[in-house]
Amino acid sequence: MKVIVECPGGRTTAVDVSDKYIAITENGIIIFGEFCAVQTWTRDQKPKKVTVIWE
């Protein structure tokens, strides 16, 4: 599974989340493993679009 996050300015980040968890809340997006956060985007970073792809 892959998550693609598009932010303002055309910046795009793709993360392989095959063995991770995803939390999408009103305050941001958190991708975390078994013990800690792997990647976060906060509301202040204003992510425009989140795509989740199951492969």
C-alpha positions as CSV (number, residue, x, y, z in Angstrom):
1,M,0.0,0.0,0.0
2,K,1.2,3.5,-0.8
3,V,0.2,7.0,0.5
4,I,0.8,10.0,-1.7
5,V,0.5,13.4,-0.1
6,E,0.3,16.6,-2.2
7,C,1.2,19.9,-0.5
8,P,1.1,23.5,-1.8
9,G,3.8,24.5,-4.2
10,G,3.6,21.2,-6.1
11,R,5.6,19.2,-3.5
12,T,4.5,15.6,-3.4
13,T,5.6,12.9,-1.0
14,A,5.0,9.1,-1.6
15,V,5.4,6.7,1.3
16,D,5.3,2.9,1.2
17,V,3.0,2.0,4.1
18,S,2.7,-1.8,3.5
19,D,3.6,-2.6,7.1
20,K,2.5,0.7,8.8
21,Y,-0.7,2.4,10.1
22,I,-2.2,5.6,8.8
23,A,-4.2,8.1,10.9
24,I,-6.0,11.0,9.1
25,T,-7.5,13.5,11.5
26,E,-8.6,17.1,11.4
27,N,-5.2,18.1,12.8
28,G,-3.0,16.2,10.3
29,I,-1.8,13.0,8.8
30,I,0.4,10.5,10.7
31,I,2.0,7.4,9.4
32,F,3.4,5.2,12.1
33,G,5.0,1.9,12.6
34,E,4.7,-0.4,15.6
35,F,6.5,1.9,18.1
36,C,6.8,5.4,16.6
37,A,5.7,7.9,14.0
38,V,7.4,7.5,10.6
39,Q,6.1,10.6,8.8
40,T,3.7,13.4,9.8
41,W,2.0,16.3,8.1
42,T,0.3,18.9,10.3
43,R,-2.6,21.2,9.5
44,D,-0.1,24.1,9.3
45,Q,1.6,22.4,6.3
46,K,-1.8,22.4,4.5
47,P,-1.7,19.1,2.6
48,K,-4.0,19.5,-0.4
49,K,-4.7,15.9,-1.4
50,V,-4.1,12.5,0.1
51,T,-4.2,9.4,-2.1
52,V,-4.1,5.9,-0.7
53,I,-3.2,3.2,-3.3
54,W,-3.7,-0.5,-2.5
55,E,-1.4,-2.6,-4.7
